[in-house]
Amino acid sequence: MAKRPLSLRKHLIWILLIKLIVIVALRVTYFPRLQDQHLPQDLFPSPPSSALVKESS
């Protein structure tokens, strides 16, 4: 008994599902969330301690 070929609709659904999985995997792997990239302490760095010592003396 020969296998029935997949219809065009099923081919397109499989292609779209695979593309979606690849896009999500690439985004998770290579593009972390912006909150993880820019933490509050990174946005406002504290002044160096040597500058504080010069000002106080």
Jmol script that loads the backbone (N, CA, C; Angstrom):
load data "model"
ATOM      1  N   MET A   1       0.849  -1.187   0.000  1.00  0.00           N
ATOM      2  CA  MET A   1       0.000   0.000   0.000  1.00  0.00           C
ATOM      3  C   MET A   1       0.889   1.244   0.000  1.00  0.00           C
ATOM      4  N   ALA A   2       0.691   2.103  -0.951  1.00  0.00           N
ATOM      5  CA  ALA A   2       1.522   3.305  -1.086  1.00  0.00           C
ATOM      6  C   ALA A   2       1.070   4.369  -0.089  1.00  0.00           C
ATOM      7  N   LYS A   3       2.057   5.147   0.383  1.00  0.00           N
ATOM      8  CA  LYS A   3       1.719   6.249   1.314  1.00  0.00           C
ATOM      9  C   LYS A   3       1.060   7.378   0.540  1.00  0.00           C
ATOM     10  N   ARG A   4       0.035   7.949   1.147  1.00  0.00           N
ATOM     11  CA  ARG A   4      -0.621   9.102   0.538  1.00  0.00           C
ATOM     12  C   ARG A   4       0.249  10.335   0.715  1.00  0.00           C
ATOM     13  N   PRO A   5       0.472  11.121  -0.310  1.00  0.00           N
ATOM     14  CA  PRO A   5       1.265  12.351  -0.143  1.00  0.00           C
ATOM     15  C   PRO A   5       0.491  13.373   0.693  1.00  0.00           C
ATOM     16  N   LEU A   6       1.249  14.179   1.429  1.00  0.00           N
ATOM     17  CA  LEU A   6       0.607  15.211   2.247  1.00  0.00           C
ATOM     18  C   LEU A   6       0.011  16.292   1.350  1.00  0.00           C
ATOM     19  N   SER A   7      -1.082  16.851   1.789  1.00  0.00           N
ATOM     20  CA  SER A   7      -1.691  17.929   1.019  1.00  0.00           C
ATOM     21  C   SER A   7      -0.888  19.205   1.202  1.00  0.00           C
ATOM     22  N   LEU A   8      -1.145  20.150   0.340  1.00  0.00           N
ATOM     23  CA  LEU A   8      -0.427  21.425   0.400  1.00  0.00           C
ATOM     24  C   LEU A   8      -0.680  22.125   1.733  1.00  0.00           C
ATOM     25  N   ARG A   9      -1.904  22.049   2.225  1.00  0.00           N
ATOM     26  CA  ARG A   9      -2.236  22.695   3.496  1.00  0.00           C
ATOM     27  C   ARG A   9      -1.417  22.100   4.634  1.00  0.00           C
ATOM     28  N   LYS A  10      -1.284  20.783   4.652  1.00  0.00           N
ATOM     29  CA  LYS A  10      -0.510  20.150   5.717  1.00  0.00           C
ATOM     30  C   LYS A  10       0.970  20.501   5.605  1.00  0.00           C
ATOM     31  N   HIS A  11       1.475  20.578   4.380  1.00  0.00           N
ATOM     32  CA  HIS A  11       2.858  21.005   4.193  1.00  0.00           C
ATOM     33  C   HIS A  11       3.079  22.408   4.753  1.00  0.00           C
ATOM     34  N   LEU A  12       2.167  23.307   4.432  1.00  0.00           N
ATOM     35  CA  LEU A  12       2.310  24.691   4.907  1.00  0.00           C
ATOM     36  C   LEU A  12       2.217  24.773   6.424  1.00  0.00           C
ATOM     37  N   ILE A  13       1.328  24.002   7.014  1.00  0.00           N
ATOM     38  CA  ILE A  13       1.202  24.006   8.477  1.00  0.00           C
ATOM     39  C   ILE A  13       2.492  23.517   9.121  1.00  0.00           C
ATOM     40  N   TRP A  14       3.049  22.420   8.587  1.00  0.00           N
ATOM     41  CA  TRP A  14       4.311  21.911   9.148  1.00  0.00           C
ATOM     42  C   TRP A  14       5.443  22.911   8.986  1.00  0.00           C
ATOM     43  N   ILE A  15       5.525  23.542   7.824  1.00  0.00           N
ATOM     44  CA  ILE A  15       6.584  24.536   7.599  1.00  0.00           C
ATOM     45  C   ILE A  15       6.433  25.699   8.567  1.00  0.00           C
ATOM     46  N   LEU A  16       5.220  26.196   8.744  1.00  0.00           N
ATOM     47  CA  LEU A  16       5.003  27.317   9.662  1.00  0.00           C
ATOM     48  C   LEU A  16       5.311  26.935  11.105  1.00  0.00           C
ATOM     49  N   LEU A  17       4.958  25.723  11.509  1.00  0.00           N
ATOM     50  CA  LEU A  17       5.262  25.281  12.871  1.00  0.00           C
ATOM     51  C   LEU A  17       6.774  25.198  13.098  1.00  0.00           C
ATOM     52  N   ILE A  18       7.485  24.652  12.133  1.00  0.00           N
ATOM     53  CA  ILE A  18       8.937  24.548  12.275  1.00  0.00           C
ATOM     54  C   ILE A  18       9.574  25.930  12.313  1.00  0.00           C
ATOM     55  N   LYS A  19       9.104  26.835  11.454  1.00  0.00           N
ATOM     56  CA  LYS A  19       9.643  28.200  11.463  1.00  0.00           C
ATOM     57  C   LYS A  19       9.377  28.881  12.806  1.00  0.00           C
ATOM     58  N   LEU A  20       8.191  28.696  13.345  1.00  0.00           N
ATOM     59  CA  LEU A  20       7.858  29.301  14.633  1.00  0.00           C
ATOM     60  C   LEU A  20       8.764  28.776  15.737  1.00  0.00           C
ATOM     61  N   ILE A  21       9.002  27.475  15.745  1.00  0.00           N
ATOM     62  CA  ILE A  21       9.877  26.886  16.763  1.00  0.00           C
ATOM     63  C   ILE A  21      11.299  27.419  16.625  1.00  0.00           C
ATOM     64  N   VAL A  22      11.787  27.534  15.395  1.00  0.00           N
ATOM     65  CA  VAL A  22      13.146  28.047  15.173  1.00  0.00           C
ATOM     66  C   VAL A  22      13.246  29.502  15.606  1.00  0.00           C
ATOM     67  N   ILE A  23      12.257  30.306  15.281  1.00  0.00           N
ATOM     68  CA  ILE A  23      12.283  31.723  15.664  1.00  0.00           C
ATOM     69  C   ILE A  23      12.277  31.867  17.183  1.00  0.00           C
ATOM     70  N   VAL A  24      11.434  31.125  17.865  1.00  0.00           N
ATOM     71  CA  VAL A  24      11.374  31.201  19.325  1.00  0.00           C
ATOM     72  C   VAL A  24      12.690  30.731  19.939  1.00  0.00           C
ATOM     73  N   ALA A  25      13.255  29.663  19.407  1.00  0.00           N
ATOM     74  CA  ALA A  25      14.523  29.152  19.938  1.00  0.00           C
ATOM     75  C   ALA A  25      15.646  30.160  19.738  1.00  0.00           C
ATOM     76  N   LEU A  26      15.711  30.794  18.581  1.00  0.00           N
ATOM     77  CA  LEU A  26      16.753  31.790  18.333  1.00  0.00           C
ATOM     78  C   LEU A  26      16.572  33.009  19.240  1.00  0.00           C
ATOM     79  N   ARG A  27      15.336  33.425  19.423  1.00  0.00           N
ATOM     80  CA  ARG A  27      15.084  34.600  20.275  1.00  0.00           C
ATOM     81  C   ARG A  27      15.489  34.320  21.720  1.00  0.00           C
ATOM     82  N   VAL A  28      15.135  33.151  22.211  1.00  0.00           N
ATOM     83  CA  VAL A  28      15.481  32.802  23.593  1.00  0.00           C
ATOM     84  C   VAL A  28      16.992  32.664  23.747  1.00  0.00           C
ATOM     85  N   THR A  29      17.659  32.108  22.735  1.00  0.00           N
ATOM     86  CA  THR A  29      19.086  31.842  22.825  1.00  0.00           C
ATOM     87  C   THR A  29      19.920  33.106  22.660  1.00  0.00           C
ATOM     88  N   TYR A  30      19.641  33.883  21.627  1.00  0.00           N
ATOM     89  CA  TYR A  30      20.527  34.989  21.276  1.00  0.00           C
ATOM     90  C   TYR A  30      20.030  36.356  21.695  1.00  0.00           C
ATOM     91  N   PHE A  31      18.774  36.517  22.035  1.00  0.00           N
ATOM     92  CA  PHE A  31      18.235  37.824  22.385  1.00  0.00           C
ATOM     93  C   PHE A  31      17.545  37.749  23.740  1.00  0.00           C
ATOM     94  N   PRO A  32      18.306  37.907  24.836  1.00  0.00           N
ATOM     95  CA  PRO A  32      17.665  37.869  26.159  1.00  0.00           C
ATOM     96  C   PRO A  32      16.753  39.077  26.358  1.00  0.00           C
ATOM     97  N   ARG A  33      15.921  38.983  27.357  1.00  0.00           N
ATOM     98  CA  ARG A  33      14.970  40.061  27.615  1.00  0.00           C
ATOM     99  C   ARG A  33      15.697  41.361  27.952  1.00  0.00           C
ATOM    100  N   LEU A  34      15.064  42.484  27.635  1.00  0.00           N
ATOM    101  CA  LEU A  34      15.681  43.786  27.904  1.00  0.00           C
ATOM    102  C   LEU A  34      15.868  44.004  29.397  1.00  0.00           C
ATOM    103  N   GLN A  35      14.972  43.478  30.224  1.00  0.00           N
ATOM    104  CA  GLN A  35      15.122  43.631  31.674  1.00  0.00           C
ATOM    105  C   GLN A  35      16.400  42.960  32.154  1.00  0.00           C
ATOM    106  N   ASP A  36      16.756  41.829  31.547  1.00  0.00           N
ATOM    107  CA  ASP A  36      17.984  41.146  31.942  1.00  0.00           C
ATOM    108  C   ASP A  36      19.217  41.897  31.463  1.00  0.00           C
ATOM    109  N   GLN A  37      19.112  42.597  30.332  1.00  0.00           N
ATOM    110  CA  GLN A  37      20.261  43.318  29.798  1.00  0.00           C
ATOM    111  C   GLN A  37      20.518  44.613  30.541  1.00  0.00           C
ATOM    112  N   HIS A  38      19.486  45.313  30.944  1.00  0.00           N
ATOM    113  CA  HIS A  38      19.629  46.640  31.538  1.00  0.00           C
ATOM    114  C   HIS A  38      19.072  46.637  32.954  1.00  0.00           C
ATOM    115  N   LEU A  39      19.862  46.193  33.861  1.00  0.00           N
ATOM    116  CA  LEU A  39      19.452  46.215  35.256  1.00  0.00           C
ATOM    117  C   LEU A  39      19.584  47.631  35.801  1.00  0.00           C
ATOM    118  N   PRO A  40      18.815  48.000  36.824  1.00  0.00           N
ATOM    119  CA  PRO A  40      18.866  49.379  37.336  1.00  0.00           C
ATOM    120  C   PRO A  40      20.270  49.817  37.750  1.00  0.00           C
ATOM    121  N   GLN A  41      21.059  48.939  38.342  1.00  0.00           N
ATOM    122  CA  GLN A  41      22.392  49.362  38.744  1.00  0.00           C
ATOM    123  C   GLN A  41      23.284  49.631  37.539  1.00  0.00           C
ATOM    124  N   ASP A  42      22.978  49.068  36.378  1.00  0.00           N
ATOM    125  CA  ASP A  42      23.754  49.354  35.181  1.00  0.00           C
ATOM    126  C   ASP A  42      23.388  50.725  34.606  1.00  0.00           C
ATOM    127  N   LEU A  43      22.152  51.145  34.786  1.00  0.00           N
ATOM    128  CA  LEU A  43      21.722  52.418  34.231  1.00  0.00           C
ATOM    129  C   LEU A  43      22.303  53.603  34.998  1.00  0.00           C
ATOM    130  N   PHE A  44      22.485  53.466  36.299  1.00  0.00           N
ATOM    131  CA  PHE A  44      22.982  54.557  37.123  1.00  0.00           C
ATOM    132  C   PHE A  44      24.193  54.075  37.919  1.00  0.00           C
ATOM    133  N   PRO A  45      25.365  54.092  37.310  1.00  0.00           N
ATOM    134  CA  PRO A  45      26.540  53.597  38.030  1.00  0.00           C
ATOM    135  C   PRO A  45      26.916  54.542  39.175  1.00  0.00           C
ATOM    136  N   SER A  46      27.430  53.968  40.240  1.00  0.00           N
ATOM    137  CA  SER A  46      27.844  54.794  41.361  1.00  0.00           C
ATOM    138  C   SER A  46      29.187  55.447  41.031  1.00  0.00           C
ATOM    139  N   PRO A  47      29.444  56.634  41.557  1.00  0.00           N
ATOM    140  CA  PRO A  47      30.723  57.298  41.279  1.00  0.00           C
ATOM    141  C   PRO A  47      31.865  56.499  41.907  1.00  0.00           C
ATOM    142  N   PRO A  48      33.057  56.605  41.351  1.00  0.00           N
ATOM    143  CA  PRO A  48      34.192  55.869  41.923  1.00  0.00           C
ATOM    144  C   PRO A  48      34.505  56.349  43.335  1.00  0.00           C
ATOM    145  N   SER A  49      35.004  55.447  44.164  1.00  0.00           N
ATOM    146  CA  SER A  49      35.263  55.793  45.559  1.00  0.00           C
ATOM    147  C   SER A  49      36.417  56.783  45.689  1.00  0.00           C
ATOM    148  N   SER A  50      37.339  56.820  44.756  1.00  0.00           N
ATOM    149  CA  SER A  50      38.460  57.761  44.854  1.00  0.00           C
ATOM    150  C   SER A  50      37.974  59.203  44.712  1.00  0.00           C
ATOM    151  N   ALA A  51      36.936  59.452  43.935  1.00  0.00           N
ATOM    152  CA  ALA A  51      36.393  60.800  43.796  1.00  0.00           C
ATOM    153  C   ALA A  51      35.756  61.248  45.107  1.00  0.00           C
ATOM    154  N   LEU A  52      35.154  60.350  45.850  1.00  0.00           N
ATOM    155  CA  LEU A  52      34.558  60.718  47.127  1.00  0.00           C
ATOM    156  C   LEU A  52      35.634  61.078  48.149  1.00  0.00           C
ATOM    157  N   VAL A  53      36.731  60.385  48.119  1.00  0.00           N
ATOM    158  CA  VAL A  53      37.800  60.661  49.077  1.00  0.00           C
ATOM    159  C   VAL A  53      38.407  62.036  48.794  1.00  0.00           C
ATOM    160  N   LYS A  54      38.603  62.405  47.537  1.00  0.00           N
ATOM    161  CA  LYS A  54      39.184  63.707  47.201  1.00  0.00           C
ATOM    162  C   LYS A  54      38.268  64.828  47.617  1.00  0.00           C
ATOM    163  N   GLU A  55      36.953  64.645  47.448  1.00  0.00           N
ATOM    164  CA  GLU A  55      36.025  65.709  47.804  1.00  0.00           C
ATOM    165  C   GLU A  55      35.955  65.922  49.316  1.00  0.00           C
ATOM    166  N   SER A  56      36.068  64.857  50.092  1.00  0.00           N
ATOM    167  CA  SER A  56      35.904  65.001  51.527  1.00  0.00           C
ATOM    168  C   SER A  56      37.144  65.552  52.213  1.00  0.00           C
ATOM    169  N   SER A  57      38.320  65.457  51.611  1.00  0.00           N
ATOM    170  CA  SER A  57      39.518  65.950  52.313  1.00  0.00           C
ATOM    171  C   SER A  57      39.859  67.382  52.007  1.00  0.00           C
TER     172      SER A  57
END
end "model"
wireframe off; spacefill off
backbone 0.3
color backbone group
